[in-house]
Amino acid sequence: MAGTLTWLGHSAFRIDTPGGKRVYVDPFLNGNPKCPEAEQQPERVDMILLTHGHDDHVGDTIPLYEQFKPRVIAPVELRWWLDSQGVADGQGSDPGKGGTVDADGIKVTVTDANHSSSIADSYMGEPTGLVVELEDGTTLYFAGDTNVFGDMALIRRIYEPDVAMLPIGDHYTMGPKEAAVALELLGVQRCVPCHWGTFGLLTGTPEALRDLAPAGVEIVDVEPGGSVEL
């Protein structure tokens, strides 16, 4: 079966993989004004993937771990902090940039990103993006809170992502103008915009990105709770 990607508002996503696993990326659910109420209490969590240590990305990781005991994969320093919070790791779930974890047929690779990463006064290591290759070979790129940077061309060359999840809100991340250049560098055919509309400062829109995007790139504008077949 094909996998599906569900946007949960802000930068939170759920992947229902072709192999039947339920994976959450940056699960900011409770406290996220755009996350549908029906999605705030998951019925199952098999894996959690984190791009960086901001609390609007770490989100509900700790209570979800306490309830479901999923595997939690995060960049090395963030993973160490989670371990100190009781999120146990005995499975090598702390990759550094360029490292790949094979988690039951799902390959998770940490890439570069340009922004900050902290919770309160705790340093959470460098920010990252994630390349996620599903069991059927479909490859997803989650950019985190980054701006555009030239080495996105290396992500294209090495990982050949099919779909990119790019922040477009502006202010704290890149806006539509930079995101359009990111699409050019990444060479993807589809983009699901995120990190927009959650709060008043995040003014970028999918419509603005669509006006600027390279020809042939599909900008998938879904409402929070909406899904895309992969």
N, C-alpha and C positions, 0 to 999 in steps of 0.2 A: 504494500500500500504506500501511497505518497505521504510524506510528512506534512504537517501544518504548522504555521507560525501565527501566534496570536499576540497582538499588541495589547498591553495592559495599562497603557498610559505612561507618560514620561519616557524612561528608557527601560521599562520592565517588559519582558517578553516571556511567553511560554512556547516551547517547542514540543509538539507531539511527534515523535520520530517515526520513521518507517518501521523500526524494530519494536515499536510499542512503548518506548520510554517517554516519560514526561519530565522535561528539563526546563528549569526556570533560569533566566538570565537577568541579573540585577533586579531582584524581586522586591522592589519598593511598592508594596501593595497597600497596607494600612498606613494612613497618613498621606497617601497619594490621591489628590482630589480628582484625578482623572481615571483612577482604577474603578471599574464597575463593582458595585457592592457584591455581586455574585461571584466575583473573582478574588475577593479579599481573604477568603478562607478556603484554600485549595483542598481538594479531596485526596490528592496524591501528589507526592513530589519524589522523583527518583534521583534527581541530580540538580545542583545549583551551580551556576557559573557566574563569576564576578569579574568585572573589568577593573575596578579600583575601589578605594576606601571611603569615598564620600557616603554620607548616611542616606542620600537619596538613591544609592545604588546597592549598598549592602542591605538596606531596607529590613525585610523580615527574615533575613537569613538565619539568625540565631533561633527565634521561636519555631521556624519551619524545621530546622534541624532537630530541635528538641521533640517535635511532634512526629516527624517522619524518618529521621535518621538517614537522609540522603547523602550521597557523596557530594562534597563541596569542593570545587576546584577554583582556586584563586591565585593571583600572583604571590610570590614567595613571602614577602613581609606581611601582606594582608592575611595570608593563610596562617602564619605564625600567630598573629594577633587573634584570629578566630580560635585557634587552638587554646589560647589563654582564656578564652571566653567559654570553653567547654565544648567547642565544635571539634570533635576528635578527628585526627587524620592519621590513619595507618596505611594509606594507599598511595603515597607519593603524589598528592594532589596540590603541590606547591611549585608549579613550573615558573621559570624565569623567561625573559623575552627570548623568543626563538625556540623555546622548549615546547614539546608536544606530550600530552598525556593521552593514552589510549584507554578510554573508560568504557569497557564492554562494547567495543565496536564503534564508539563515537570518539573521534579524534579532536582534541582541543589544543590549539596552539596559541601562545601568547605573542602578540605583536607590539610594536611601538605605539605610542600615543603622546600627544603634547598637551598636558594640563597639570593639575595638582591632584593630590591624593592624601586625605587625612580625615580623621574623625576627632573632633574636639582638639585636644593637644597631643593626639597620638599620630605619629608618622606611619603611613601605611605602604611605604615603598613607592616606586615610580608608577605612574598610570600606564594602563595598557589597553589594547584592543584584543579581541578574540576572534580567531578563525575556527569555526566549528564544522567539521566534516561528518555528516550523518552516515548511517549504515549503508545507504544506497549511493554514496558518493556526492550527494548534494552538499555544497559548501557555502556557509553563511559567514559574513563578516560583520561583527559588532564593534563599532568604532569607539565606544565609550564617549567621553566628553570632549573629544579632541577638536583642534582646528585642522584645516587641511595641511598636509606636509608632503614634500616631494617623494618621500620613500613609500607612499601609498602605491607608487609604481612597482616597487619591489613586492608588495603584497599581491598585486596583480600577477607579476611574473612568477612568483613562487607558488602561490596557493590557488590562483584562478577562481576567485569566489563567484558564485552565481547570483547571490543577492547581498546587498549591503544595507545595514541598518545604520543610518547616519543621523547625528544630531543636527538640527537645523534652526533651533530656537534663537540663536544669537545671544549676546551678552556673556553668558558663561561658556558657550561653545561656538563653533562656527555657525554662521547663518546660511541662508540659501545660496548666496554668491560663492562662498568658499565650498559649500557642499557640491555645487555644480562642477567645480574644478576637481573635487575629490572623485566624483563619478567618472570624469574623463580619465583620471589617473588609474582608477580601479578597473575600468573596462567592464563593469557589470551590466547586465541587461535589465535588472530590476532593483529598485531601492524602496525601502520602507522607512520614511522619515520618522524621527523620534525626538524626544527632549524638546518638544515645542508645545505651547499652549497651556502648560501646567500652571504657570504663574504669569503674572502680568508682564514681567521683563522679557519673557520668551516670546518674541514677536514674529519670528520666522514662520512661514506657512508652507504646506506642500504645494499650493498654487504658485507661490513665488519660485519655489525650486523647479517646478515643471516648466515655467517660462524660461529658465536659464539652463536646464539640463541638456546634455548632448543629445542629438537626434537619435531616436531609437531606444532610449532608456525609458522604461516604464516606471513612473512614480506612483507607487501603490498607496493611495490615501485611504486608510481604514480608520474607522472610529475605534476608540478604546473598547476592547472586548471583541473586535472584529478579527477574522482569521484570513490567512493567505495560504493557498495550497502551494507546496514547494515542488 
